[in-house]
């Protein structure tokens, strides 16, 4: 969610076409209208005049949205089996405003430096905090209102009341809100400027959406997830699309953004390209499996197990193409402070072995530990200090702690070290990669077996006892990139723009799930979003990324390529 801070405020930030058109236009309002149930958006009974006015205003917005929602869609077929629809969903009667939100002190199990998921302060606090804050603001001559916030209908989190937020004013301009925020700061509080169009309690006035539909039955080209040959780099989705001459491209999964968290560009979750596993899973998380160059698609929660073997001795490899000891999104055995997948959190692993493949084309990490270079047959070429580059056709093992001791003992020059890789679904089915297969991961699951089924806590996106993280990331409208599969086996790739005041405002996670279901998705997952959200058509960027600097460089992408 885009936020503006004032001084003294902590830093936060043919048939196919006809069928799709009918599905979208008739069902597209469902994601929004469903959300105005008591389970999704609520207001505390009025306790003061400001709150009574707010409750009446919200109720009127809902009634207006239900009666005036409109959608405009255009469609074009780029090639057999590849159709792109562009839509604008409008709630013409909706009137949003700037407001000042008072921030509650927040505790968390972790720290995060991801710009899309700030956590230092929270917009939602306890009733005691809200009442005390409202009383002090009133004494300072301000007119606060207390708003209740409900838990979204996730499958694995509490239902009902999440907490309360305290706000003051509704302003036509950001400058007016900033002036009011200064008064809140002078009263001794932290404050942030909020655009009410990002609130689930009010309908979005506009959503700009792109939907690509890929039918494997008529597709003549191919579909693949790609890191463009180098997993240790960041590129824009459009740059990769132009280079590959793709029909459609979207950004892929979560990736390392800063050197503090590893090697920028490397994936923070499972990634496989052209049949090669290039990054390991963070716990058990959802992923899109693209089979045989786009001849089939499926979604599953995947785990990875990789083992180095020398004779009868074995040691568990916990990472592929990442910095030893540094595990973005956690989710590996032995990581601290948690072995669970925690989104946007960097965990540590003291006894860590990492494999580097030829797709890692940056300088290898240096530091304490041992490095073993293997040739294509697994024969040990050298044992020594960490650093250098992965040799062509070979691979490298780096170990720290006990993993380094194991390599010293068992990886002698001219001996052989075999590396075994196993990918499994949550049900225990083994996934064997073929040359035309690829995997792109993100999370959480949105739709499963045709029903909305969001496992946000299990996949590490919310932490029910600590609501500060989950609220900003999941419960506020954001730009999103989504992937789904419908009952005909077609792949759906979707982007919605967000963070655009007086423009497209984005989806919450629940709205994302509801929208994918309205398209007919029987399986759907959330890909990386926020400033990463991008879609290209014929190499041209067609959406409007939310970063002020423009299109963000990302890790992997999904590209739909023409027939060669």
C-alpha positions as CSV (number, residue, x, y, z in Angstrom):
1,X,0.0,0.0,0.0
2,X,1.4,3.4,-0.9
3,X,1.7,5.6,2.2
4,X,3.0,9.1,2.7
5,X,4.7,10.0,5.9
6,X,5.2,13.3,7.6
7,X,8.1,14.5,9.7
8,X,8.3,12.6,12.9
9,X,6.7,9.5,11.5
10,X,8.4,6.2,11.3
11,X,9.2,5.0,7.7
12,X,6.8,2.3,6.3
13,X,5.6,2.2,2.2
14,X,-14.0,-17.1,-31.4
15,X,-15.4,-19.4,-28.5
16,X,-12.7,-19.0,-26.2
17,X,-13.2,-15.3,-26.4
18,X,-16.9,-15.4,-26.1
19,X,-16.8,-17.8,-23.2
20,X,-14.3,-15.7,-21.3
21,X,-16.2,-12.5,-22.0
22,X,-19.4,-13.9,-20.6
23,X,-17.7,-15.3,-17.6
24,X,-15.9,-12.0,-16.8
25,X,-18.6,-9.5,-17.5
26,X,-21.4,-11.4,-15.6
27,X,-19.3,-12.4,-12.6
28,X,-16.7,-9.7,-12.2
29,X,-18.7,-7.8,-9.6
30,X,-18.7,-10.8,-7.2
31,X,-15.2,-10.2,-5.8
32,X,-16.2,-6.7,-4.6
33,X,-19.8,-7.3,-3.4
34,X,-18.9,-10.4,-1.5
35,X,-16.4,-8.5,0.5
36,X,-19.0,-6.2,2.1
37,X,-20.3,-9.0,4.3
38,X,-19.8,-8.8,8.1
39,X,-17.0,-11.3,7.8
40,X,-15.0,-9.0,5.5
41,X,-15.7,-5.4,6.5
42,X,-17.3,-4.1,9.6
43,X,-17.8,-1.0,11.7
44,X,-17.8,-0.7,15.4
45,X,-21.2,0.6,16.7
46,X,-21.1,4.4,16.7
47,X,-19.5,5.9,19.7
48,X,-19.2,9.5,18.5
49,X,-20.4,11.9,15.8
50,X,-17.4,11.3,13.5
51,X,-17.8,7.6,13.7
52,X,-21.6,7.8,12.9
53,X,-20.8,9.9,9.8
54,X,-18.2,7.4,8.7
55,X,-20.5,4.4,9.2
56,X,-23.2,6.2,7.2
57,X,-20.8,7.1,4.5
58,X,-19.5,3.5,4.2
59,X,-23.0,2.1,4.0
60,X,-23.9,4.5,1.2
61,X,-20.8,3.5,-0.7
62,X,-21.7,-0.1,-0.5
63,X,-25.3,0.5,-1.7
64,X,-24.0,2.7,-4.6
65,X,-21.4,0.1,-5.6
66,X,-24.0,-2.7,-5.7
67,X,-26.2,-0.7,-8.1
68,X,-23.6,1.0,-10.3
69,X,-20.7,-1.4,-10.9
70,X,-19.7,-1.4,-14.6
71,X,-17.1,-3.2,-16.6
72,X,-15.6,-2.5,-20.0
73,X,-13.6,-5.2,-21.7
74,X,-11.7,-5.5,-25.0
75,X,-10.2,-8.7,-26.4
76,X,-7.6,-9.7,-28.9
77,X,-6.2,-13.0,-30.1
78,X,-2.4,-12.9,-30.5
79,X,-1.9,-16.4,-31.8
80,X,-3.8,-19.7,-31.7
81,X,-4.5,-20.5,-28.1
82,X,-3.3,-17.1,-26.8
83,X,-6.0,-14.4,-26.0
84,X,-5.6,-11.2,-24.0
85,X,-8.5,-9.3,-22.4
86,X,-8.1,-5.9,-21.0
87,X,-10.7,-4.6,-18.6
88,X,-11.7,-1.6,-16.5
89,X,-14.0,-2.2,-13.6
90,X,-15.7,1.0,-12.3
91,X,-17.8,2.0,-9.3
92,X,-18.9,5.4,-10.6
93,X,-20.5,6.6,-7.5
94,X,-17.6,5.9,-5.2
95,X,-15.9,8.9,-3.6
96,X,-12.6,8.3,-1.9
97,X,-10.5,10.7,0.2
98,X,-7.3,11.1,1.9
99,X,-7.4,10.5,5.7
100,X,-4.9,10.4,8.5
101,X,-4.3,7.0,10.2
102,X,-2.8,6.9,13.6
103,X,-0.3,4.1,13.9
104,X,-0.2,1.6,16.8
105,X,3.1,0.3,18.2
106,X,3.6,-3.2,16.8
107,X,5.5,-6.2,17.8
108,X,6.6,-8.9,15.4
109,X,8.4,-12.2,15.4
110,X,10.7,-10.9,12.7
111,X,12.2,-7.9,11.0
112,X,11.6,-7.1,7.3
113,X,13.2,-4.7,4.9
114,X,10.8,-5.4,2.0
115,X,9.3,-2.2,0.7
116,X,6.0,-4.0,-0.1
117,X,5.5,-5.2,3.5
118,X,6.4,-2.6,6.1
119,X,6.0,-3.7,9.7
120,X,7.6,-1.1,12.0
121,X,4.1,0.3,13.0
122,X,0.6,-1.1,12.5
123,X,-2.6,0.5,11.4
124,X,-4.5,-2.0,13.5
125,X,-4.4,-2.1,17.3
126,X,-6.3,-3.3,20.3
127,X,-9.6,-1.8,21.6
128,X,-7.8,-0.4,24.6
129,X,-5.2,1.3,22.5
130,X,-7.9,2.7,20.1
131,X,-10.0,4.1,23.0
132,X,-7.0,5.7,24.7
133,X,-5.7,7.1,21.4
134,X,-9.1,8.6,20.5
135,X,-9.5,10.1,24.0
136,X,-6.1,11.9,23.7
137,X,-6.7,13.1,20.2
138,X,-10.1,14.5,21.2
139,X,-8.4,16.3,24.1
140,X,-5.9,17.8,21.6
141,X,-8.8,19.3,19.6
142,X,-9.0,16.6,16.9
143,X,-12.0,14.6,15.8
144,X,-10.9,10.9,15.7
145,X,-13.0,8.0,14.5
146,X,-12.6,4.4,15.5
147,X,-13.1,1.8,12.8
148,X,-13.2,-2.0,13.4
149,X,-11.2,-4.2,11.0
150,X,-12.3,-7.8,10.4
151,X,-10.2,-10.8,9.5
152,X,-10.5,-11.8,5.8
153,X,-12.1,-15.2,5.2
154,X,-8.8,-17.2,5.1
155,X,-8.9,-20.9,5.7
156,X,-6.4,-21.0,8.5
157,X,-6.7,-17.7,10.5
158,X,-9.2,-16.4,13.1
159,X,-12.6,-15.1,11.8
160,X,-14.3,-12.0,13.0
161,X,-12.6,-9.0,14.6
162,X,-9.0,-8.4,14.0
163,X,-8.7,-5.1,15.8
164,X,-9.3,-1.4,15.5
165,X,-7.8,1.6,13.7
166,X,-8.0,5.2,14.6
167,X,-8.3,7.9,11.9
168,X,-9.2,11.5,11.6
169,X,-10.6,13.6,8.7
170,X,-11.5,13.0,5.0
171,X,-9.6,15.4,2.8
172,X,-9.8,16.1,-0.9
173,X,-6.1,16.6,-1.3
174,X,-2.9,15.0,0.1
175,X,-1.7,18.4,1.2
176,X,-4.7,18.9,3.4
177,X,-4.2,15.5,5.0
178,X,-0.5,16.2,5.5
179,X,-1.4,19.3,7.4
180,X,-3.8,17.4,9.7
181,X,-1.2,14.7,10.2
182,X,1.2,17.2,11.6
183,X,-1.3,18.0,14.3
184,X,-1.5,14.3,15.1
185,X,2.2,14.1,15.4
186,X,2.3,17.2,17.7
187,X,-0.2,15.3,19.9
188,X,2.5,12.7,20.4
189,X,1.5,10.0,17.9
190,X,2.9,8.4,14.8
191,X,0.7,9.0,11.7
192,X,0.5,8.1,8.1
193,X,-1.6,9.4,5.2
194,X,-4.0,6.8,3.8
195,X,-6.1,6.7,0.6
196,X,-9.5,5.2,1.5
197,X,-9.7,3.5,-1.9
198,X,-7.2,0.9,-0.6
199,X,-9.6,-0.1,2.2
200,X,-11.7,-3.2,1.8
201,X,-14.5,-1.4,3.7
202,X,-15.1,0.8,0.6
203,X,-15.4,-0.4,-3.0
204,X,-12.5,0.5,-5.3
205,X,-13.6,3.2,-7.7
206,X,-11.4,1.7,-10.5
207,X,-9.5,-1.5,-11.3
208,X,-7.3,-1.9,-14.4
209,X,-7.0,-5.6,-15.2
210,X,-5.3,-7.7,-17.9
211,X,-6.2,-11.4,-18.3
212,X,-4.2,-13.7,-20.6
213,X,-5.8,-17.0,-21.4
214,X,-3.5,-19.8,-22.8
215,X,-5.2,-22.9,-24.2
216,X,-2.8,-25.8,-24.4
217,X,-5.1,-27.6,-26.9
218,X,-4.6,-25.0,-29.6
219,X,-1.3,-23.4,-28.6
220,X,1.3,-23.6,-31.3
221,X,4.2,-22.0,-29.4
222,X,5.4,-22.8,-25.9
223,X,5.1,-21.5,-22.3
224,X,8.0,-21.4,-19.9
225,X,9.2,-19.9,-16.7
226,X,12.6,-18.4,-17.2
227,X,15.4,-16.6,-15.5
228,X,16.9,-15.7,-18.8
229,X,19.9,-18.0,-18.4
230,X,21.3,-16.3,-15.2
231,X,19.6,-16.9,-11.8
232,X,21.8,-14.2,-10.2
233,X,20.4,-11.2,-12.0
234,X,17.4,-9.0,-12.1
235,X,15.8,-7.9,-15.3
236,X,12.5,-6.2,-16.1
237,X,9.7,-8.4,-17.5
238,X,9.5,-6.3,-20.6
239,X,13.3,-6.6,-21.3
240,X,13.1,-10.4,-21.1
241,X,9.9,-10.4,-23.3
242,X,11.6,-8.4,-26.0
243,X,14.7,-10.5,-25.9
244,X,12.6,-13.7,-26.2
245,X,10.1,-12.1,-28.6
246,X,7.3,-13.4,-26.4
247,X,3.6,-12.9,-27.1
248,X,2.8,-12.4,-23.4
249,X,5.0,-12.1,-20.3
250,X,4.3,-11.6,-16.6
251,X,6.6,-11.4,-13.6
252,X,7.0,-14.6,-11.6
253,X,7.8,-15.5,-8.0
254,X,9.4,-13.9,-5.0
255,X,13.1,-13.1,-5.2
256,X,15.9,-11.5,-3.3
257,X,15.9,-7.8,-3.6
258,X,19.0,-6.6,-1.6
259,X,22.5,-7.9,-0.9
260,X,21.6,-8.0,2.8
261,X,19.2,-10.9,2.0
262,X,21.5,-12.8,-0.4
263,X,22.3,-12.5,-4.1
264,X,19.8,-10.0,-5.7
265,X,17.7,-11.7,-8.3
266,X,17.9,-15.2,-6.9
267,X,14.6,-16.8,-6.1
268,X,13.2,-17.0,-2.6
269,X,11.3,-20.2,-3.3
270,X,11.3,-23.1,-5.7
271,X,12.3,-22.3,-9.3
272,X,12.9,-24.7,-12.2
273,X,13.7,-23.7,-15.8
274,X,13.9,-26.0,-18.8
275,X,13.9,-29.1,-16.5
276,X,16.6,-27.9,-14.1
277,X,16.0,-27.2,-10.4
278,X,17.6,-23.8,-9.8
279,X,16.2,-22.9,-6.4
280,X,14.8,-24.8,-3.4
281,X,11.3,-24.5,-1.8
282,X,10.7,-22.4,1.3
283,X,8.8,-25.0,3.3
284,X,5.7,-26.3,1.5
285,X,4.3,-23.6,-0.7
286,X,2.2,-23.3,-3.7
287,X,3.7,-23.4,-7.2
288,X,2.7,-23.4,-10.8
289,X,4.1,-26.4,-12.8
290,X,4.3,-25.8,-16.5
291,X,4.6,-29.2,-18.3
292,X,6.1,-29.9,-21.7
293,X,6.5,-26.3,-22.8
294,X,2.9,-25.4,-21.9
295,X,1.1,-28.5,-23.0
296,X,-0.2,-28.9,-19.5
297,X,-0.4,-27.0,-16.2
298,X,-1.0,-27.9,-12.6
299,X,-0.6,-26.3,-9.2
300,X,0.6,-28.0,-6.0
301,X,2.3,-27.2,-2.7
302,X,5.9,-28.4,-3.3
303,X,8.8,-29.3,-1.1
304,X,12.4,-30.1,-2.2
305,X,15.0,-32.5,-0.8
306,X,18.5,-32.4,-2.1
307,X,21.3,-34.6,-0.8
308,X,25.0,-34.8,-1.4
309,X,26.3,-38.4,-1.3
310,X,29.9,-39.8,-1.2
311,X,29.9,-43.5,-0.9
312,X,27.6,-44.4,2.0
313,X,28.0,-40.9,3.6
314,X,25.3,-38.3,2.9
315,X,24.6,-34.7,3.9
316,X,21.5,-32.7,3.3
317,X,21.8,-29.7,0.9
318,X,19.6,-26.9,2.0
319,X,19.9,-24.4,-0.8
320,X,20.6,-24.1,-4.5
321,X,22.1,-20.8,-5.9
322,X,22.0,-18.8,-2.7
323,X,24.4,-17.4,-0.1
324,X,25.3,-20.1,2.5
325,X,23.8,-19.3,5.9
326,X,21.3,-16.8,4.5
327,X,17.8,-18.1,3.7
328,X,15.2,-15.7,2.3
329,X,11.7,-16.6,3.4
330,X,13.1,-19.2,5.8
331,X,11.3,-22.6,5.6
332,X,14.3,-24.9,5.7
333,X,15.2,-27.4,8.5
334,X,17.5,-25.8,11.0
335,X,16.8,-22.2,10.0
336,X,16.5,-19.6,12.8
337,X,14.4,-18.0,14.1
338,X,12.0,-20.3,12.4
339,X,11.9,-23.4,10.2
340,X,8.5,-22.3,8.9
341,X,8.1,-20.3,5.7
342,X,8.0,-16.6,6.7
343,X,7.4,-14.2,3.8
344,X,9.9,-11.4,3.4
345,X,12.0,-12.6,6.4
346,X,15.6,-13.7,6.1
347,X,16.6,-16.6,8.4
348,X,20.1,-17.9,9.2
349,X,21.4,-21.5,9.0
350,X,24.6,-22.2,10.8
351,X,25.5,-25.6,9.2
352,X,24.6,-25.1,5.6
353,X,25.5,-26.7,2.3
354,X,24.5,-25.0,-0.9
355,X,24.8,-26.2,-4.5
356,X,25.6,-23.7,-7.3
357,X,24.7,-24.6,-10.9
358,X,25.9,-23.3,-14.2
359,X,22.9,-21.0,-14.3
360,X,24.6,-19.0,-11.4
361,X,26.7,-16.6,-13.5
362,X,27.8,-14.2,-10.8
363,X,30.9,-14.5,-8.7
364,X,30.4,-17.2,-6.0
365,X,30.0,-16.1,-2.4
366,X,33.1,-15.8,-0.4
367,X,33.7,-16.2,3.4
368,X,34.4,-18.9,5.9
369,X,33.9,-22.5,4.9
370,X,34.8,-24.9,2.2
371,X,34.2,-25.0,-1.5
372,X,34.2,-28.2,-3.7
373,X,34.2,-27.9,-7.5
374,X,32.7,-30.9,-9.4
375,X,32.8,-31.7,-13.1
376,X,29.8,-32.8,-15.1
377,X,30.2,-36.4,-13.9
378,X,30.4,-35.4,-10.2
379,X,34.2,-36.0,-9.9
380,X,35.9,-33.6,-7.4
381,X,38.1,-31.2,-9.3
382,X,39.2,-29.1,-6.4
383,X,38.7,-28.4,-2.7
384,X,39.5,-25.1,-1.2
385,X,38.3,-21.6,-0.2
386,X,35.0,-20.2,-1.3
387,X,34.9,-18.0,-4.4
388,X,35.5,-17.8,-8.1
389,X,32.8,-19.0,-10.6
390,X,30.9,-22.1,-11.5
391,X,32.8,-23.9,-14.2
392,X,31.1,-24.6,-17.5
393,X,29.3,-27.9,-17.4
394,X,30.1,-28.4,-13.7
395,X,28.8,-27.3,-10.4
396,X,30.0,-26.2,-7.0
397,X,29.2,-27.2,-3.4
398,X,29.9,-24.7,-0.6
399,X,29.6,-25.6,3.1
400,X,29.8,-23.8,6.4
401,X,29.9,-25.2,9.9
402,X,29.4,-28.9,10.0
403,X,28.6,-29.0,6.3
404,X,32.2,-27.7,5.7
405,X,33.5,-30.5,7.9
406,X,31.6,-33.1,5.9
407,X,33.0,-31.8,2.6
408,X,36.6,-31.9,4.0
409,X,36.1,-35.5,5.1
410,X,34.2,-36.9,2.2
411,X,34.9,-34.8,-0.9
412,X,38.5,-35.7,-1.6
413,X,40.1,-34.7,-5.0
414,X,39.3,-37.3,-7.7
415,X,36.5,-38.8,-5.6
416,X,32.9,-38.6,-6.7
417,X,30.1,-36.8,-5.0
418,X,26.6,-37.4,-6.3
419,X,23.8,-34.9,-5.8
420,X,20.2,-36.3,-5.7
421,X,17.2,-34.0,-6.1
422,X,13.6,-34.8,-5.1
423,X,10.6,-32.6,-5.6
424,X,7.3,-33.7,-4.0
425,X,3.8,-32.5,-3.6
426,X,2.2,-32.1,-0.2
427,X,0.4,-35.5,-0.9
428,X,3.8,-37.2,-1.4
429,X,3.7,-37.5,-5.2
430,X,7.1,-37.1,-6.7
431,X,7.5,-34.5,-9.5
432,X,10.0,-35.5,-12.1
433,X,11.1,-32.7,-14.3
434,X,11.4,-33.1,-18.1
435,X,13.4,-30.9,-20.4
436,X,10.4,-28.8,-21.3
437,X,9.1,-28.4,-17.7
438,X,9.4,-25.4,-15.5
439,X,8.2,-24.3,-12.1
440,X,7.4,-20.8,-10.8
441,X,6.5,-20.4,-7.2
442,X,4.8,-17.8,-5.0
443,X,2.0,-17.9,-2.5
444,X,-0.5,-18.2,-1.0
445,X,-3.0,-20.5,-2.6
446,X,-6.1,-18.6,-3.6
447,X,-8.4,-21.2,-5.1
448,X,-8.4,-24.9,-4.7
449,X,-10.7,-27.5,-6.3
450,X,-13.0,-24.6,-7.5
451,X,-13.4,-23.0,-4.0
452,X,-11.7,-20.0,-2.4
453,X,-9.2,-21.6,0.0
454,X,-6.5,-19.2,1.2
455,X,-3.9,-20.8,3.5
456,X,-2.3,-17.5,4.4
457,X,-0.9,-18.5,7.8
458,X,0.5,-21.9,6.6
459,X,2.3,-20.3,3.8
460,X,3.8,-17.6,6.0
461,X,2.0,-14.4,4.9
462,X,0.1,-13.6,8.1
463,X,0.9,-14.4,11.7
464,X,-2.4,-14.3,13.6
465,X,-0.9,-13.2,17.0
466,X,1.0,-10.4,15.2
467,X,-1.4,-8.6,12.9
468,X,0.9,-5.8,11.7
469,X,2.5,-7.7,8.8
470,X,-0.5,-9.5,7.4
471,X,-2.7,-6.4,7.4
472,X,-0.5,-4.3,5.2
473,X,0.4,-7.1,2.8
474,X,-2.9,-9.0,2.5
475,X,-5.8,-7.0,3.8
476,X,-5.1,-3.8,1.9
477,X,-5.5,-3.3,-1.9
478,X,-2.2,-3.8,-3.7
479,X,-1.0,-4.5,-7.3
480,X,-1.2,-8.2,-7.9
481,X,0.0,-10.8,-10.4
482,X,-2.1,-14.0,-10.3
483,X,-2.0,-17.4,-12.0
484,X,-4.9,-19.9,-12.4
485,X,-6.1,-23.0,-14.2
486,X,-9.7,-23.3,-15.3
487,X,-11.7,-26.6,-15.8
488,X,-10.7,-26.7,-19.4
489,X,-7.1,-26.8,-18.5
490,X,-6.3,-23.3,-19.7
491,X,-3.7,-21.2,-18.0
492,X,-4.9,-17.8,-16.7
493,X,-2.3,-15.1,-16.1
494,X,-3.8,-11.9,-14.5
495,X,-2.4,-8.5,-13.4
496,X,-4.3,-5.8,-11.6
497,X,-2.7,-2.4,-11.2
498,X,-2.7,-0.8,-7.8
499,X,-1.4,2.1,-5.6
500,X,-2.6,4.6,-8.2
501,X,-4.6,7.2,-6.4
502,X,-7.6,8.3,-8.5
503,X,-6.7,5.4,-10.7
504,X,-6.5,1.6,-10.3
505,X,-6.4,0.6,-6.6
506,X,-5.6,-3.1,-6.7
507,X,-7.0,-6.2,-4.9
508,X,-6.7,-7.5,-1.4
509,X,-5.6,-11.2,-1.3
510,X,-9.3,-12.2,-0.8
511,X,-10.4,-10.1,-3.7
512,X,-7.7,-11.7,-5.8
513,X,-9.1,-15.2,-5.0
514,X,-12.7,-14.1,-5.7
515,X,-11.7,-12.6,-9.0
516,X,-9.9,-15.7,-10.1
517,X,-12.9,-17.8,-9.2
518,X,-15.1,-15.5,-11.2
519,X,-12.9,-16.2,-14.2
520,X,-13.6,-19.9,-13.8
521,X,-10.3,-20.8,-12.1
522,X,-10.5,-24.1,-10.3
523,X,-6.9,-23.6,-9.0
524,X,-5.2,-20.3,-8.5
525,X,-2.2,-18.9,-6.7
526,X,-0.8,-15.4,-6.0
527,X,2.5,-14.6,-7.7
528,X,4.8,-11.7,-6.7
529,X,3.0,-8.4,-6.7
530,X,3.4,-4.9,-5.5
531,X,6.0,-3.0,-7.5
532,X,6.9,-6.3,-9.3
533,X,3.5,-6.6,-11.1
534,X,4.0,-6.4,-14.8
535,X,2.5,-7.8,-18.0
536,X,3.7,-7.4,-21.5
537,X,2.0,-8.1,-24.9
538,X,4.3,-8.5,-27.9
539,X,7.2,-7.2,-25.8
540,X,5.4,-4.0,-24.8
541,X,4.4,-3.2,-21.2
542,X,0.6,-3.0,-21.0
543,X,0.0,-2.4,-17.3
544,X,1.2,0.5,-15.1
545,X,3.7,-0.6,-12.4
546,X,3.4,1.1,-9.1
547,X,7.1,1.9,-8.3
548,X,7.9,5.6,-8.7
549,X,11.0,4.7,-10.7
550,X,8.9,2.7,-13.2
551,X,9.0,-1.0,-14.1
552,X,10.9,-3.0,-11.4
553,X,13.7,-5.5,-12.3
554,X,12.6,-8.9,-11.0
555,X,13.8,-12.5,-10.7
556,X,12.0,-15.0,-12.9
557,X,9.2,-14.4,-15.4
558,X,6.6,-16.5,-17.2
559,X,6.7,-16.0,-21.0
560,X,4.3,-17.3,-23.7
561,X,6.4,-17.7,-26.9
562,X,5.3,-18.0,-30.5
563,X,5.8,-20.9,-32.7
564,X,9.4,-21.1,-33.9
